[in-house]
Amino acid sequence: MLLAMPTEWSFPAELQPNPQDVGFDLDAALDSVVALRAEIPEDAFTAALLGTERAGHGVAIGNDGLLLTIGYLITEASTIWLSTNRGAVVAGHIVAYDQWTGLGLVQALGRLGVRGLERGSSANCSIDDDVIVAGHGGRRHALKASVFAKREFAGYWEYLLEEAIFTAPAHPHWGGTALIGGDGRLLGIGSLLIEEKHDGETLQGNMVVPIDLLEPILDDLLKYGRANRPARPWLGLYTTEVEGHLALAGLAPGAPAEKAGLRVGDLVLEVAGEPVAGLADLFRRIWRLGAAGVEVPLTVARRGETLRLRVKSADRNDFLRKPQLH
């Protein structure tokens, strides 16, 4: 997690986007990306995992100070500060954090003076497309990149995207960056640094949450602070794939899995009596059982024994501090 984001650095000139190579106002588009810093109370549920000081970016998606960011930056934040390329510094307030998509919304509480970046469609983004991954700081902190994959992504923290966007080379300060297409429109929000084998070589890149996931839920997020759909059952598992097995690498303290007696090192074999085949399959089988609160039968292997446990799931949001407007 980014705890601090140095400003005295820049990409080499050959890696920065050139205004002469694009058909839109590059500097205006880059000005829509602001620095975001969040402070989280030490006793917050996510403090131990994500830290109490988080830094990244937000992207103006309207002219009224509404910003889109990646949700882990703002989860349980007590204070948010926003800084523009032109020197404005204003406080921000959490509007929403959607657990399904990982996207977050912040409202600036003062005048930012930036123009909102028009949203495009990530469905129209194709492999090998040239794109820009932009952080706060203008061209110096913007990177010419290309899309090398669009595919499913499963995160160990009970998170799944049916189709994420993967870009390379990697932006080193990825959280909340803007993925900008060739037409100058916003295609997604930077979420992670990834490293994997690609065409026989080790590749570092970024995983980006597609902008199309925002459109169906935006009105709900603005009105209610969450999407109008049942909360998924959450167990509090941190699961990783190891040599074809699903191993519990961690447990959220006080969460349903820990209370049900699951332990770090357990291998998850079945959900409701059905074998699981990978991380994404594990999450889908749990979520198919019903909404948050449903009982989830798990079969696990522990030191040569096979155990059958029943986990009373929960709504993850119930464990998080709610945003307060001071």
BAMARTI-528298 format. One record per residue (C-alpha): residue number from 1; residue in one letter; x, y, z. Coordinates in Angstrom, 1 decimal. Example, Ala and Ser with C-alpha at 12.3 -4.5 7.8 and 13.67 -1.06 7.14 Angstrom:
2
  seq  type      xx      yy      zz
    1     a    12.3    -4.5     7.8
    2     s    13.7    -1.1     7.1
# end
This chain:
326
  seq  type      xx      yy      zz
    1     m     0.0     0.0     0.0
    2     l     1.2     3.5    -0.8
    3     l     1.8     5.3     2.5
    4     a     3.6     8.3     0.8
    5     m     3.9     9.4    -2.7
    6     p     7.0    11.3    -3.6
    7     t     6.6    14.3    -5.9
    8     e    10.3    14.9    -6.8
    9     w    10.4    12.3    -9.6
   10     s     9.3    12.0   -13.2
   11     f     9.1     9.4   -15.9
   12     p    11.8     9.8   -18.6
   13     a    10.7    12.0   -21.4
   14     e    10.4     9.1   -23.9
   15     l     7.9     7.4   -21.6
   16     q     5.7    10.5   -21.1
   17     p     2.7    11.2   -23.4
   18     n     3.3    13.9   -26.0
   19     p     0.6    16.4   -26.8
   20     q     1.5    16.2   -30.5
   21     d     0.7    12.5   -30.5
   22     v    -2.9    12.7   -29.3
   23     g    -6.0    14.3   -30.6
   24     f    -7.3    15.8   -27.4
   25     d    -6.2    18.4   -24.9
   26     l    -3.6    16.3   -23.0
   27     d    -2.8    18.8   -20.2
   28     a    -6.5    19.4   -19.5
   29     a    -7.1    15.7   -19.2
   30     l    -4.1    15.2   -16.9
   31     d    -5.3    18.1   -14.7
   32     s    -8.4    16.1   -13.9
   33     v    -6.3    13.7   -11.9
   34     v    -5.7    14.9    -8.3
   35     a    -3.6    13.7    -5.4
   36     l    -5.5    12.0    -2.6
   37     r    -4.3    11.5     0.9
   38     a    -6.3     9.7     3.5
   39     e    -5.9     9.3     7.3
   40     i    -7.5     6.3     9.0
   41     p    -8.0     5.8    12.8
   42     e    -5.6     3.2    14.3
   43     d    -8.5     1.2    15.6
   44     a   -10.2     0.9    12.2
   45     f   -10.9    -2.6    10.9
   46     t    -8.7    -2.1     7.8
   47     a    -5.9    -0.2     9.6
   48     a    -3.6    -3.2    10.2
   49     l    -3.9    -4.5     6.6
   50     l    -4.0    -1.3     4.6
   51     g    -2.3     1.2     7.0
   52     t    -3.4     4.4     8.6
   53     e    -2.0     6.8     6.0
   54     r    -2.8     6.1     2.4
   55     a    -1.9     8.0    -0.7
   56     g    -3.0     7.8    -4.3
   57     h    -5.1     9.6    -6.8
   58     g    -8.6    10.5    -7.7
   59     v   -10.1    11.5   -11.0
   60     a   -12.7    14.3   -11.5
   61     i   -15.7    12.8   -13.3
   62     g   -17.8    16.0   -13.1
   63     n   -17.3    19.7   -12.8
   64     d   -18.8    19.8    -9.3
   65     g   -15.8    18.2    -7.5
   66     l   -17.0    14.6    -7.7
   67     l   -14.0    12.2    -7.8
   68     l   -13.6     8.6    -8.7
   69     t   -10.9     6.6    -7.0
   70     i   -10.0     3.1    -5.9
   71     g   -11.9     2.2    -2.8
   72     y    -9.1     0.9    -0.6
   73     l    -7.6     4.3    -0.4
   74     i   -10.6     5.8     1.4
   75     t   -12.1     2.9     3.3
   76     e   -12.7     4.0     6.9
   77     a   -10.9     7.4     6.3
   78     s   -11.5    10.0     8.9
   79     t    -9.8    12.7     6.9
   80     i    -9.2    13.1     3.2
   81     w    -7.1    15.8     1.5
   82     l    -7.1    16.5    -2.3
   83     s    -4.5    18.5    -4.2
   84     t    -4.6    19.6    -7.8
   85     n    -1.8    20.2   -10.4
   86     r    -2.5    23.9   -10.0
   87     g    -1.9    24.0    -6.3
   88     a    -5.5    23.9    -4.9
   89     v    -5.8    21.9    -1.7
   90     v    -9.2    21.0    -0.3
   91     a   -10.8    18.5     2.0
   92     g   -12.8    15.6     0.7
   93     h   -15.7    13.5     2.0
   94     i   -16.4     9.8     1.2
   95     v   -19.5     9.4    -0.8
   96     a   -19.4     5.6    -1.4
   97     y   -17.2     2.6    -1.6
   98     d   -18.6    -0.3    -3.6
   99     q   -17.2    -3.7    -2.5
  100     w   -18.2    -5.5    -5.6
  101     t   -16.2    -3.3    -8.0
  102     g   -13.6    -1.8    -5.7
  103     l   -14.5     1.7    -6.9
  104     g   -14.9     4.7    -4.5
  105     l   -16.4     8.1    -4.8
  106     v   -15.2    11.3    -3.0
  107     q   -16.7    14.7    -3.0
  108     a   -14.4    17.7    -2.7
  109     l   -15.6    20.1     0.0
  110     g   -14.1    23.1    -1.7
  111     r   -13.4    24.4    -5.2
  112     l   -10.9    22.2    -7.1
  113     g   -11.1    24.2   -10.3
  114     v   -10.6    21.2   -12.5
  115     r   -12.7    19.9   -15.4
  116     g   -14.2    16.5   -15.2
  117     l   -12.8    13.8   -17.5
  118     e   -15.4    12.4   -19.8
  119     r   -16.0     8.7   -19.3
  120     g   -15.6     6.4   -22.2
  121     s   -16.4     2.7   -22.5
  122     s   -14.0     0.0   -21.4
  123     a   -15.8    -2.4   -23.6
  124     n   -14.3    -0.6   -26.6
  125     c   -10.8    -0.9   -25.1
  126     s    -8.9    -3.7   -26.9
  127     i    -5.7    -5.6   -26.4
  128     d    -2.6    -3.7   -27.8
  129     d    -4.5    -0.4   -27.6
  130     d    -2.2     2.6   -26.7
  131     v    -3.3     4.2   -23.5
  132     i    -2.1     6.6   -20.8
  133     v    -1.9     5.7   -17.2
  134     a    -2.0     9.1   -15.4
  135     g    -1.3    10.1   -11.8
  136     h    -1.4    13.5   -10.2
  137     g     1.4    15.7   -11.4
  138     g     0.8    16.2   -15.1
  139     r     2.9    14.8   -17.8
  140     r     5.8    14.1   -15.5
  141     h     3.7    11.5   -13.7
  142     a     1.8    10.2   -16.8
  143     l     3.0     7.0   -18.6
  144     k     2.5     5.8   -22.1
  145     a     1.3     2.2   -21.9
  146     s    -0.6    -0.4   -23.8
  147     v    -3.3    -3.0   -22.9
  148     f    -1.8    -6.5   -22.8
  149     a    -4.8    -8.4   -21.4
  150     k    -8.5    -8.2   -20.5
  151     r    -9.6   -11.1   -18.3
  152     e   -10.9   -12.3   -15.0
  153     f    -9.2   -11.2   -11.8
  154     a    -9.6   -12.8    -8.4
  155     g    -8.1   -11.2    -5.3
  156     y    -7.3   -13.1    -2.2
  157     w    -9.5   -10.7    -0.1
  158     e   -12.8   -12.1    -1.6
  159     y   -12.8    -9.9    -4.6
  160     l   -13.6   -10.9    -8.2
  161     l   -13.8    -9.0   -11.5
  162     e   -15.3   -10.8   -14.5
  163     e   -13.0    -8.8   -16.8
  164     a   -10.2    -6.5   -15.6
  165     i    -7.9    -4.5   -17.8
  166     f    -4.1    -5.1   -17.6
  167     t    -1.6    -2.5   -18.8
  168     a     2.2    -2.3   -19.1
  169     p     4.7    -0.9   -18.4
  170     a     3.7    -0.5   -14.7
  171     h     3.0     2.9   -13.1
  172     p     4.8     2.8    -9.8
  173     h     2.1     4.8    -7.9
  174     w    -0.9     3.0    -9.3
  175     g    -3.7     3.5    -6.8
  176     g    -6.5     5.6    -8.3
  177     t    -4.6     6.4   -11.5
  178     a    -6.7     7.3   -14.6
  179     l    -6.6     5.0   -17.6
  180     i    -7.1     7.3   -20.5
  181     g    -7.9     6.1   -24.0
  182     g    -6.8     7.4   -27.3
  183     d    -9.8     9.7   -27.5
  184     g    -9.0    11.3   -24.1
  185     r   -11.8     9.6   -22.2
  186     l   -11.6     7.7   -18.9
  187     l   -11.5     3.9   -19.4
  188     g   -10.7     2.8   -15.8
  189     i    -9.1     3.3   -12.4
  190     g    -5.8     1.8   -11.4
  191     s    -6.0    -0.7    -8.6
  192     l    -2.9    -3.0    -8.4
  193     l     0.7    -3.7    -9.4
  194     i     1.0    -7.1   -10.9
  195     e     3.9    -9.3   -12.0
  196     e     3.4   -12.4   -14.2
  197     k     4.7   -14.4   -17.0
  198     h     3.7   -13.0   -20.5
  199     d     5.1   -14.4   -23.7
  200     g     7.8   -16.2   -21.8
  201     e     9.0   -13.1   -19.9
  202     t     8.3   -11.6   -16.5
  203     l     6.1    -8.6   -17.0
  204     q     5.2    -5.9   -14.5
  205     g     2.0    -4.0   -15.1
  206     n    -1.1    -2.6   -13.5
  207     m    -4.6    -4.1   -13.0
  208     v    -7.3    -1.5   -13.8
  209     v   -11.0    -1.6   -12.8
  210     p   -13.0    -0.9   -16.0
  211     i   -15.1     2.2   -16.0
  212     d   -18.1     0.3   -17.4
  213     l   -18.6    -1.1   -13.9
  214     l   -19.5     2.3   -12.6
  215     e   -22.3     3.3   -14.9
  216     p   -25.0     0.8   -13.6
  217     i   -24.5     1.8   -10.0
  218     l   -23.5     5.4   -10.1
  219     d   -26.9     6.8    -9.3
  220     d   -27.3     4.5    -6.4
  221     l   -23.9     5.3    -5.0
  222     l   -24.7     9.0    -5.1
  223     k   -28.2     8.6    -3.6
  224     y   -27.6     5.9    -1.0
  225     g   -23.8     5.5    -0.6
  226     r   -24.0     1.9    -1.9
  227     a   -25.4    -0.1    -4.8
  228     n   -29.0    -1.2    -4.6
  229     r   -28.3    -5.0    -4.5
  230     p   -28.0    -7.6    -1.7
  231     a   -24.6    -7.7     0.0
  232     r   -22.5   -10.7    -0.8
  233     p   -21.7   -13.2     1.9
  234     w   -18.3   -12.4     3.4
  235     l   -16.2   -14.8     5.5
  236     g   -13.0   -12.9     6.2
  237     l   -10.7   -15.3     4.3
  238     y    -7.4   -14.3     2.8
  239     t    -6.9   -17.2     0.4
  240     t    -4.1   -18.0    -2.0
  241     e    -3.5   -20.6    -4.6
  242     v    -0.4   -22.8    -3.8
  243     e     0.5   -25.7    -6.1
  244     g    -3.1   -26.3    -7.1
  245     h    -4.5   -26.0    -3.6
  246     l    -6.4   -23.1    -2.0
  247     a    -4.7   -22.3     1.3
  248     l    -5.8   -19.9     4.0
  249     a    -2.9   -17.4     4.2
  250     g    -4.7   -15.2     6.8
  251     l    -8.0   -14.5     8.6
  252     a    -9.6   -11.2     9.3
  253     p    -9.7   -10.8    13.1
  254     g   -13.2   -11.3    14.5
  255     a   -14.7   -12.1    11.1
  256     p   -17.0   -15.1    10.5
  257     a   -14.2   -17.5     9.3
  258     e   -12.1   -17.0    12.4
  259     k   -15.2   -17.4    14.7
  260     a   -16.1   -20.6    13.0
  261     g   -12.7   -22.2    13.8
  262     l   -10.9   -21.9    10.5
  263     r    -7.1   -21.6    10.8
  264     v    -4.2   -20.2     8.8
  265     g    -2.8   -23.1     6.7
  266     d    -6.2   -24.8     6.2
  267     l    -6.8   -26.0     2.6
  268     v   -10.2   -25.4     1.3
  269     l   -11.6   -28.4    -0.5
  270     e   -15.3   -27.9    -0.9
  271     v   -18.1   -25.4    -0.6
  272     a   -21.5   -26.9     0.3
  273     g   -20.2   -30.4    -0.6
  274     e   -18.9   -29.3    -4.1
  275     p   -15.2   -29.3    -4.9
  276     v   -13.6   -26.0    -5.7
  277     a   -11.3   -25.4    -8.7
  278     g    -9.5   -22.2    -8.0
  279     l    -9.9   -18.9    -6.3
  280     a   -12.6   -17.5    -8.6
  281     d   -14.6   -20.7    -8.3
  282     l   -14.4   -20.5    -4.5
  283     f   -15.9   -17.0    -4.4
  284     r   -18.6   -17.8    -6.9
  285     r   -19.7   -20.9    -5.0
  286     i   -19.9   -19.0    -1.8
  287     w   -21.8   -16.1    -3.3
  288     r   -24.3   -18.5    -5.0
  289     l   -25.5   -19.7    -1.6
  290     g   -27.3   -16.4    -1.0
  291     a   -26.9   -12.9     0.4
  292     a   -24.8   -11.9     3.5
  293     g   -25.9   -13.8     6.5
  294     v   -26.3   -17.2     4.7
  295     e   -24.5   -20.2     6.3
  296     v   -21.6   -21.4     4.2
  297     p   -20.6   -25.1     4.6
  298     l   -16.8   -25.5     4.0
  299     t   -14.7   -28.7     3.9
  300     v   -11.1   -28.1     4.7
  301     a    -8.0   -30.2     5.1
  302     r    -5.9   -29.6     8.2
  303     r    -2.7   -31.6     9.0
  304     g    -4.0   -34.7     7.3
  305     e    -7.6   -34.4     8.7
  306     t   -10.7   -33.5     6.8
  307     l   -13.0   -31.1     8.7
  308     r   -16.5   -29.8     7.9
  309     l   -17.3   -26.4     9.3
  310     r   -20.3   -24.1     8.9
  311     v   -19.5   -20.4     8.7
  312     k   -22.2   -17.8     9.3
  313     s   -21.4   -15.2     6.7
  314     a   -21.7   -11.4     7.2
  315     d   -21.9    -8.1     5.3
  316     r   -18.3    -6.8     5.1
  317     n   -19.6    -3.3     5.4
  318     d   -20.9    -4.0     8.9
  319     f   -17.2    -4.2    10.1
  320     l   -16.2    -0.9     8.7
  321     r   -16.4     2.6    10.1
  322     k   -19.0     4.7     8.4
  323     p   -18.0     8.1     6.8
  324     q   -18.9    11.1     8.9
  325     l   -19.3    14.7     7.6
  326     h   -17.8    17.1    10.1
# end
